[in-house]
Amino acid sequence: MTTAVTSESYHEITVNGMPLSVSPNHSLIQALWKSGHPHFKRASCLEGVCGSCRMMVKYCGQSEVRFVLACQSSVEAGMQVLFPQHLEKQSSALLNHRYQLPSSGADEQRLHDLFPQVAHCRHCHGCTIACPKGIDVEKGITLAHEGKLKAAGDLFINCVMCDLCTTSCPENIAPNYVALFARRTTAFNRPLPDNLAARLQALQRGELTINY
C-alpha cells in the first residue's frame, strides 16, 4: 500500500528568489538534496569534507536576516534562503596565510607583519553577527591584537572556515586566518609530551620501522 503525497507533506520556501517545495523535518541541506537542487548535487560533505555551506536566511514573520550553516538549520515553512556567493571578495589578508612558523621570536610582531589589518578593527560587530557558529569573532581579533594568541586561538576552536567573518569585514581582516595563525603558533611553541618526543627521536635515529 502506498501513501498519498499531499501538499501538507512539503514546506514551501524560496531559494535565491525561486519557489521550492522541500521535505519538512530535515536540515536545510538535506531538504535541498532531496529536492534535487543543483547547488547540492556535489556537496563536498558527501565526499567527507565539510564545505561550510553558508546561507543567508530570513524566517517567516521575522525581519532579521541570519547567516547560518545549511547542515545546522532546520527547514521552516515560508523561509527565504539566499546563497551569498555574490558577497565574496578577495581579501589581501588571505594572501598571507602561507608562512613558516619561527622556532622563536616575537609572535605578536609576526602576526602584525602578516596581518596588519588587525590593527584597524572598527569594532563594528559585523564579523561576530555573521558567524554561524556563534563565535565572538571581534573579541578574538582584539585578543590577537593584544598579543594574547592562545586566548584568541582557543576562542575559534569551533570555527569551520566559512569566511563569512572575512566577507563582512570592511577592513579585510580575515579573522579566521588570524585565528589559524594564533592556534598554529601556540601549538608550535608548546613543548611536546615526553612520550611523543621520545618516539620521534627514536624514529630519527632509525630505531623504529614503519610497516606500510
Secondary structure by P-SEA (a helix, b strand, c coil): cbbbbccccbbbbbcccbbbbbbccccaaaaaaaacccccccccccccccccbbbbbbcccccbbbbbbccccccccbbbbbcccccccccccccccbbbbbccccaaaaaaaacccccccccccccccccccccaaaaaaaaaaacaaaaaaaaacccccccccccccccccaaaaaaaaaaaaaaaaccccaaaaaaaaaaaaccccccc
